[in-house]
């Protein structure tokens, strides 16, 4: 069993290279002029990264890792002093943790060491990373509080489905009303996803099958018990197109999809119709 000391990084690898090692698409990093791709300002200052529908990557300070239930964990507490450091306070960092929890995505951790920014210093200096390495093990967000953003990220754990409560059993949800209602929107979106999964399971004899025509990927058939109860849920109408006054979202507005189809639907910032995604094979 690995210890926290075993995860201490010893070499300063490039973030771009570590993401590529983790299977992330870093092809866009090269779209920068006058400097190496690894220094692309669009990415190199980030503390979290997303491979849509597949995984989340986080940069975590080695000294912030703690033991938990025989494993190694990171505890994010937004109100705590430790989380006031720029990387833990960053909106994208928190949003990707929530995304990993909602979509049951695995988390890849880049462990870093160096001099951290001291939020108590009246004139704090920026953090300086001296060494960083990719942990070979998968992590998962096992607990998440939608109201506070507090969560646990645990090494070696499998992503878990958010708990279902009786109050979640509803047929429609109201989304997109305003930025002030962002947290409540995320809670409703999560409930919508879980209800769509339940509905699909009941209609397909306990199986989750990609609804994209000419795909039909079956998670359980492919992965056995590992794939049981897992799928991704796609909004047929993009949330960005919701009117300012909001709209209701019903089960008919959602689709169960596999990770590959979900990425292809949205690649390039689009929201493609399911029917046009996979060409019909010629006879």
C-alpha positions as CSV (number, residue, x, y, z in Angstrom):
1,X,0.0,0.0,0.0
2,X,1.3,3.4,-1.0
3,X,1.9,6.0,1.7
4,X,1.8,9.8,1.4
5,X,5.6,9.9,1.4
6,X,5.6,7.5,-1.6
7,X,3.6,10.2,-3.6
8,X,6.1,12.9,-3.0
9,X,7.3,14.1,-6.5
10,X,11.0,14.0,-7.3
11,X,11.1,15.5,-10.8
12,X,9.7,18.6,-12.5
13,X,7.8,17.2,-15.4
14,X,5.8,19.6,-17.6
15,X,2.0,19.7,-16.9
16,X,1.3,19.3,-20.6
17,X,3.4,16.1,-20.7
18,X,1.7,14.7,-17.5
19,X,-1.7,15.4,-18.9
20,X,-0.8,13.6,-22.1
21,X,0.5,10.7,-20.0
22,X,-2.9,10.6,-18.3
23,X,-4.7,10.4,-21.7
24,X,-5.8,14.0,-22.0
25,X,-5.9,15.7,-25.4
26,X,-3.3,18.5,-25.3
27,X,-3.2,19.2,-29.0
28,X,-4.6,22.7,-28.5
29,X,-1.7,23.7,-26.3
30,X,0.4,24.1,-29.5
31,X,-1.9,26.9,-30.6
32,X,0.3,29.7,-29.2
33,X,2.7,32.1,-30.8
34,X,6.1,33.1,-29.6
35,X,6.6,30.5,-26.9
36,X,6.7,26.7,-26.4
37,X,3.3,24.9,-26.2
38,X,3.9,24.0,-22.5
39,X,3.8,27.7,-21.7
40,X,0.5,28.4,-23.4
41,X,-1.1,31.0,-21.0
42,X,-4.5,29.5,-21.8
43,X,-3.6,26.4,-19.9
44,X,-0.3,26.6,-18.1
45,X,-1.6,28.7,-15.2
46,X,-4.6,26.3,-14.6
47,X,-4.8,24.0,-11.5
48,X,-7.4,21.7,-13.0
49,X,-8.2,20.3,-16.4
50,X,-11.0,18.4,-18.1
51,X,-11.2,15.7,-20.7
52,X,-14.9,16.0,-21.5
53,X,-16.9,13.0,-20.5
54,X,-13.8,11.0,-19.5
55,X,-11.8,12.4,-16.6
56,X,-10.7,15.4,-14.5
57,X,-7.1,16.3,-13.6
58,X,-6.1,18.2,-10.5
59,X,-2.9,19.7,-9.3
60,X,-2.6,19.0,-5.6
61,X,0.1,20.1,-3.1
62,X,1.8,17.1,-1.5
63,X,1.5,18.6,1.9
64,X,-2.3,18.9,1.5
65,X,-2.7,15.1,1.2
66,X,-4.0,13.4,4.3
67,X,-4.7,9.8,5.4
68,X,-8.3,8.6,5.4
69,X,-9.7,5.2,6.1
70,X,-6.5,3.4,5.1
71,X,-6.2,5.5,1.9
72,X,-4.9,8.9,0.9
73,X,-7.2,11.8,0.4
74,X,-7.6,15.5,-0.3
75,X,-10.2,17.4,1.7
76,X,-11.4,20.7,0.1
77,X,-12.9,23.1,2.6
78,X,-13.6,26.4,0.8
79,X,-14.0,28.3,4.1
80,X,-10.7,27.0,5.5
81,X,-7.4,28.8,5.4
82,X,-5.8,26.2,3.2
83,X,-8.4,26.5,0.5
84,X,-7.8,30.3,0.2
85,X,-4.7,29.6,-1.8
86,X,-5.3,30.6,-5.4
87,X,-5.5,27.1,-6.8
88,X,-8.1,25.9,-4.4
89,X,-10.2,29.1,-4.6
90,X,-10.2,29.1,-8.4
91,X,-13.8,28.8,-9.7
92,X,-12.7,26.3,-12.3
93,X,-11.1,24.1,-9.7
94,X,-14.3,23.9,-7.7
95,X,-16.5,23.5,-10.7
96,X,-14.5,20.5,-12.0
97,X,-14.6,18.8,-8.7
98,X,-18.4,19.2,-8.8
99,X,-18.4,17.9,-12.4
100,X,-16.4,14.8,-11.4
101,X,-18.9,14.1,-8.7
102,X,-22.0,14.7,-10.8
103,X,-20.8,12.7,-13.8
104,X,-18.9,10.1,-11.8
105,X,-15.7,10.8,-13.6
106,X,-12.3,9.5,-12.5
107,X,-9.8,12.0,-11.2
108,X,-6.1,12.1,-12.2
109,X,-3.8,13.8,-9.7
110,X,-0.7,15.7,-10.4
111,X,1.2,15.9,-7.1
112,X,3.3,19.1,-6.7
113,X,5.8,20.4,-4.3
114,X,7.4,23.8,-3.9
115,X,6.7,27.1,-2.1
116,X,3.0,27.9,-1.6
117,X,1.5,31.3,-1.5
118,X,0.7,32.4,2.0
119,X,-2.8,34.0,2.1
120,X,-2.0,35.5,5.5
121,X,0.9,37.5,4.1
122,X,-0.2,41.1,3.4
123,X,1.9,41.0,0.3
124,X,1.8,37.3,-0.7
125,X,4.1,36.0,-3.4
126,X,2.8,33.7,-6.1
127,X,3.3,29.9,-5.5
128,X,6.3,28.4,-7.0
129,X,6.3,24.7,-8.1
130,X,9.6,23.0,-8.0
131,X,8.7,19.4,-8.8
132,X,5.5,17.6,-10.0
133,X,4.6,14.1,-11.0
134,X,1.5,12.2,-12.1
135,X,0.1,9.7,-9.6
136,X,-0.4,6.4,-11.5
137,X,-3.5,5.6,-9.4
138,X,-7.0,6.9,-10.1
139,X,-8.8,9.1,-7.6
140,X,-12.5,9.9,-7.2
141,X,-14.7,12.6,-5.6
142,X,-16.5,10.4,-3.0
143,X,-18.4,13.2,-1.2
144,X,-19.5,16.6,-2.3
145,X,-21.6,19.4,-0.6
146,X,-23.4,21.4,-3.2
147,X,-24.0,24.3,-0.8
148,X,-20.5,24.8,0.3
149,X,-18.3,23.1,-2.2
150,X,-16.6,21.0,0.5
151,X,-15.6,17.6,-0.8
152,X,-13.4,14.6,-0.4
153,X,-11.1,13.3,-3.2
154,X,-9.9,9.8,-2.3
155,X,-7.1,7.8,-3.9
156,X,-8.0,4.4,-5.3
157,X,-11.7,4.9,-5.0
158,X,-14.3,4.3,-7.7
159,X,-16.6,7.2,-8.6
160,X,-19.9,6.8,-6.8
161,X,-23.4,7.8,-7.9
162,X,-24.6,10.8,-5.8
163,X,-27.2,9.6,-3.2
164,X,-30.9,9.7,-4.2
165,X,-33.4,11.3,-1.9
166,X,-37.2,11.0,-1.9
167,X,-37.4,14.7,-2.7
168,X,-35.5,14.0,-6.0
169,X,-38.5,12.1,-7.4
170,X,-40.0,14.7,-9.7
171,X,-40.8,14.8,-13.4
172,X,-39.3,18.1,-14.4
173,X,-36.7,20.7,-13.3
174,X,-36.4,24.4,-13.8
175,X,-33.0,25.6,-15.1
176,X,-31.1,28.6,-16.4
177,X,-33.0,31.3,-14.5
178,X,-30.0,33.4,-13.3
179,X,-26.4,33.2,-12.2
180,X,-27.5,33.8,-8.6
181,X,-29.3,30.5,-8.7
182,X,-26.3,28.6,-10.0
183,X,-26.0,26.2,-7.0
184,X,-29.7,25.4,-7.1
185,X,-29.5,24.8,-10.8
186,X,-26.6,22.3,-10.3
187,X,-28.6,20.5,-7.7
188,X,-31.6,20.2,-10.0
189,X,-29.4,19.1,-12.9
190,X,-27.9,16.4,-10.7
191,X,-31.4,15.2,-9.8
192,X,-32.5,15.3,-13.4
193,X,-29.5,13.1,-14.3
194,X,-30.2,10.6,-11.6
195,X,-33.9,10.4,-12.5
196,X,-33.0,9.9,-16.2
197,X,-30.7,7.0,-15.2
198,X,-33.4,5.4,-13.1
199,X,-35.9,5.8,-16.0
200,X,-33.5,4.2,-18.5
201,X,-32.7,1.3,-16.2
202,X,-36.4,0.5,-15.7
203,X,-37.0,0.6,-19.4
204,X,-34.0,-1.6,-20.4
205,X,-34.1,-4.4,-17.8
206,X,-31.5,-2.8,-15.6
207,X,-29.1,-1.9,-18.4
208,X,-27.8,1.5,-19.6
209,X,-27.5,1.7,-23.4
210,X,-26.3,4.7,-25.4
211,X,-29.3,6.3,-27.2
212,X,-27.3,7.6,-30.1
213,X,-28.6,5.9,-33.3
214,X,-26.1,3.3,-34.6
215,X,-24.2,3.2,-31.3
216,X,-26.1,1.3,-28.7
217,X,-23.1,1.0,-26.4
218,X,-24.1,-1.2,-23.4
219,X,-22.0,-0.4,-20.3
220,X,-22.8,-3.6,-18.4
221,X,-22.2,-5.8,-21.5
222,X,-18.8,-4.2,-22.0
223,X,-17.6,-3.9,-18.5
224,X,-19.7,-6.3,-16.5
225,X,-20.3,-5.3,-12.9
226,X,-17.9,-2.3,-13.2
227,X,-20.3,-0.7,-15.7
228,X,-23.5,-1.4,-13.8
229,X,-25.4,1.7,-13.1
230,X,-23.0,4.0,-15.0
231,X,-23.7,6.2,-18.0
232,X,-23.5,9.9,-19.0
233,X,-26.6,12.1,-19.5
234,X,-26.7,14.6,-22.3
235,X,-29.0,17.7,-22.5
236,X,-30.5,17.6,-26.0
237,X,-31.0,21.4,-25.8
238,X,-27.8,23.1,-24.6
239,X,-28.1,24.9,-21.2
240,X,-26.4,27.9,-22.8
241,X,-29.5,28.4,-25.0
242,X,-31.9,28.6,-22.1
243,X,-33.9,31.9,-22.1
244,X,-33.1,34.3,-19.4
245,X,-36.4,33.6,-17.6
246,X,-35.5,29.9,-17.6
247,X,-37.1,26.7,-18.8
248,X,-38.3,23.4,-17.6
249,X,-36.3,20.2,-18.4
250,X,-38.1,16.9,-18.6
251,X,-36.9,13.4,-19.2
252,X,-37.6,13.8,-22.9
253,X,-35.0,16.6,-23.0
254,X,-32.2,14.2,-21.7
255,X,-30.5,11.3,-23.3
256,X,-28.3,8.4,-22.0
257,X,-25.1,8.4,-23.9
258,X,-21.6,6.8,-23.8
259,X,-18.5,8.9,-23.1
260,X,-17.3,8.7,-26.8
261,X,-20.6,9.9,-28.2
262,X,-20.9,12.6,-25.6
263,X,-17.5,14.0,-26.5
264,X,-18.3,13.9,-30.2
265,X,-21.6,15.7,-29.7
266,X,-19.8,18.6,-28.1
267,X,-16.4,18.6,-29.8
268,X,-15.6,22.1,-31.1
269,X,-18.1,23.7,-28.7
270,X,-21.1,22.3,-30.7
271,X,-24.3,20.5,-29.6
272,X,-25.0,18.1,-32.4
273,X,-28.2,16.2,-32.9
274,X,-28.0,12.6,-31.9
275,X,-29.5,11.4,-35.2
276,X,-26.7,12.9,-37.3
277,X,-23.8,11.9,-35.1
278,X,-23.0,8.4,-36.5
279,X,-23.5,7.8,-40.2
280,X,-25.7,4.9,-41.1
281,X,-23.5,2.0,-42.4
282,X,-23.9,1.4,-46.1
283,X,-25.2,-2.1,-47.1
